[in-house]
Amino acid sequence: MAAFQIRYFSNCLHRMTSFEMLIPNDYRTDLGQKPPAEPMRTLFLLHGYTGMSGNWVPEGLPEKYNFAIVMPTAENSFYLNGAATGSAYQSMVGEELTDYVRRTFGLVNSAEDTCIAGLSMGGFGALHTALAYPEQFGRAACLSSALIVHGIAGMKPGEDNGVANYEYYRACFGDLDRVEESDANPETLVKKLKAAGKKIPDLYLCCGTEDFLIEPNREMHRFLESEKVPHEYHEGPGIHDMVFWSQWIVKAVEWMFGRPLGR
């Protein structure tokens, strides 16, 4: 497994930034291993709130399914384009970084073979990014997603929900009085894709039954059902922790990559 930490100038962030990458391109001749016969697919793996690139890695799975992992650091941005200069994290992941790694490493560039996954804030990011860029990502796996749009809608200056304050959510999501109708809401993006007759990426959502985010995930499941959007939704025992995510990323990776190339 080749491991990289790559520094590059991000035009979306207007500064130097970095991301981590894993490429299972080595093999052992003493064990009778051979290089993969097929081109390498890609998984963009998104961290959660307070996290950073590389703080969770599904070990053994890239070698088994022959895919590279791209791990950006997006601060606490919810992978959205904030109004401030240098905070276009949605564009950085969905446009800039996908193009960069494809050009630099010669990875498969089809949406069918480019997937995105994340936990908590990264689960929201995986869902939102895939819906914002369906031409880039064919599948999204969203673990314990922080689907907080309805919860923060209507917050007022000076308010704090115990996780962050109004000013933070306003910087990430924009006008909180209109956030439910805005493009920061994944539901809005689903409706726009349907209205335009565009393909919606394949979606996989899961959450622990004891997780404090279980109800927003159930609400998203019901919304997708009401919009007749095919998707997989799963619940299982667990809270908002790495124990649950370590178990379910294995299932999510099988769903994403346990299929022939290009399908």
TATAHU-V666922 format. One record per residue. N is the residue number from 1. RES is the residue in one small letter. SS is DSSP state (~ for helix, > for strand, _ for the rest). PHI is phi in whole degrees, 0 to 359 (none if undefined). OMEGA is omega in whole degrees, -180 to 180 (none if undefined). Layout:
N/RES/SS/PHI/OMEGA
N/RES/SS/PHI/OMEGA
//
This chain:
1/m/_/none/176
2/a/>/274/-179
3/a/>/242/-177
4/f/>/232/163
5/q/>/238/-169
6/i/>/246/175
7/r/>/257/177
8/y/>/208/178
9/f/>/272/179
10/s/>/265/175
11/n/_/290/178
12/c/_/288/-178
13/l/_/261/180
14/h/_/60/180
15/r/>/190/171
16/m/>/290/175
17/t/>/214/-178
18/s/>/214/172
19/f/>/215/177
20/e/>/253/-177
21/m/>/211/175
22/l/>/240/180
23/i/>/229/-179
24/p/_/277/-174
25/n/_/257/177
26/d/_/260/-179
27/y/_/207/-175
28/r/_/250/179
29/t/~/289/-179
30/d/~/290/177
31/l/~/257/179
32/g/_/77/-179
33/q/_/281/178
34/k/_/232/178
35/p/_/297/-180
36/p/_/303/-178
37/a/_/276/-176
38/e/_/250/174
39/p/_/301/-174
40/m/_/268/176
41/r/>/275/-172
42/t/>/224/172
43/l/>/238/169
44/f/>/272/-173
45/l/>/246/-170
46/l/>/254/180
47/h/_/280/-179
48/g/_/264/178
49/y/_/302/-176
50/t/_/74/-178
51/g/_/267/178
52/m/_/202/-178
53/s/_/301/174
54/g/_/82/-178
55/n/_/274/166
56/w/_/208/-176
57/v/_/222/178
58/p/_/284/-174
59/e/_/293/177
60/g/_/84/-175
61/l/~/284/177
62/p/~/300/178
63/e/~/293/-177
64/k/~/294/-174
65/y/~/251/176
66/n/_/59/174
67/f/>/222/174
68/a/>/275/176
69/i/>/244/176
70/v/>/249/-174
71/m/>/235/177
72/p/>/281/168
73/t/_/254/-175
74/a/_/236/179
75/e/_/53/177
76/n/_/255/-168
77/s/_/273/-170
78/f/_/59/177
79/y/_/56/178
80/l/_/245/174
81/n/>/272/176
82/g/_/287/-177
83/a/_/287/-177
84/a/_/287/174
85/t/_/302/178
86/g/_/85/179
87/s/_/232/-179
88/a/>/273/-176
89/y/~/287/176
90/q/~/299/179
91/s/~/293/179
92/m/~/299/-179
93/v/~/282/-171
94/g/~/283/-178
95/e/~/241/-171
96/e/~/295/-174
97/l/~/287/177
98/t/~/299/179
99/d/~/295/-177
100/y/~/298/-176
101/v/~/289/177
102/r/~/294/-180
103/r/~/292/-173
104/t/~/282/-172
105/f/~/247/176
106/g/_/65/-179
107/l/_/282/176
108/v/_/302/-173
109/n/_/252/178
110/s/_/273/178
111/a/~/298/-178
112/e/~/300/-176
113/d/~/248/174
114/t/>/238/-176
115/c/>/242/179
116/i/>/220/-179
117/a/>/214/179
118/g/>/193/178
119/l/>/242/176
120/s/_/56/175
121/m/~/303/177
122/g/~/290/174
123/g/~/293/172
124/f/~/301/-179
125/g/~/299/179
126/a/~/296/179
127/l/~/295/-176
128/h/~/294/-178
129/t/~/295/179
130/a/~/297/180
131/l/~/287/178
132/a/~/284/-177
133/y/_/227/-179
134/p/_/294/177
135/e/_/282/-179
136/q/_/257/-172
137/f/_/237/-179
138/g/_/271/-178
139/r/>/217/178
140/a/>/226/176
141/a/>/247/-169
142/c/>/238/-175
143/l/>/258/177
144/s/_/48/-170
145/s/_/296/176
146/a/_/277/-178
147/l/_/273/-166
148/i/_/258/-173
149/v/~/306/-178
150/h/~/293/-180
151/g/~/287/-179
152/i/~/261/-180
153/a/_/301/177
154/g/_/84/176
155/m/_/302/-177
156/k/_/244/177
157/p/_/309/-180
158/g/_/93/-180
159/e/_/279/-179
160/d/>/213/-178
161/n/_/262/179
162/g/_/94/175
163/v/_/257/179
164/a/_/203/-176
165/n/>/258/-179
166/y/~/306/-176
167/e/~/300/178
168/y/~/295/-179
169/y/~/296/178
170/r/~/296/180
171/a/~/293/-179
172/c/~/280/-167
173/f/~/258/-177
174/g/_/87/-177
175/d/_/300/-176
176/l/_/285/174
177/d/_/282/-178
178/r/_/237/-172
179/v/~/296/-177
180/e/~/292/179
181/e/~/263/-174
182/s/_/272/178
183/d/_/288/174
184/a/_/287/179
185/n/_/268/178
186/p/~/305/179
187/e/~/297/178
188/t/~/298/-180
189/l/~/294/177
190/v/~/300/-179
191/k/~/297/180
192/k/~/292/178
193/l/~/296/178
194/k/~/296/-179
195/a/~/297/-180
196/a/_/273/-180
197/g/_/71/-178
198/k/_/267/180
199/k/_/290/174
200/i/_/268/179
201/p/_/304/175
202/d/>/294/-173
203/l/>/237/178
204/y/>/228/180
205/l/>/240/175
206/c/>/212/-179
207/c/>/201/177
208/g/>/286/-176
209/t/_/290/177
210/e/_/257/180
211/d/_/285/179
212/f/_/293/178
213/l/_/259/-175
214/i/~/297/-176
215/e/~/293/175
216/p/~/300/177
217/n/~/289/175
218/r/~/295/178
219/e/~/295/177
220/m/~/295/177
221/h/~/301/180
222/r/~/294/178
223/f/~/298/-179
224/l/~/297/176
225/e/~/296/-178
226/s/~/294/178
227/e/_/271/-180
228/k/_/56/176
229/v/_/264/179
230/p/_/300/180
231/h/_/194/172
232/e/>/252/178
233/y/>/227/-177
234/h/>/223/170
235/e/>/235/177
236/g/>/202/180
237/p/_/302/177
238/g/_/151/177
239/i/_/247/-177
240/h/_/272/-176
241/d/_/209/-175
242/m/~/292/177
243/v/~/299/179
244/f/~/296/-176
245/w/~/294/179
246/s/~/295/178
247/q/~/286/-171
248/w/~/275/176
249/i/~/292/176
250/v/~/297/179
251/k/~/292/-180
252/a/~/293/179
253/v/~/295/176
254/e/~/300/178
255/w/~/296/-178
256/m/~/285/-168
257/f/~/242/179
258/g/_/278/-176
259/r/_/205/179
260/p/_/296/177
261/l/_/304/175
262/g/_/80/-179
263/r/_/236/none
//
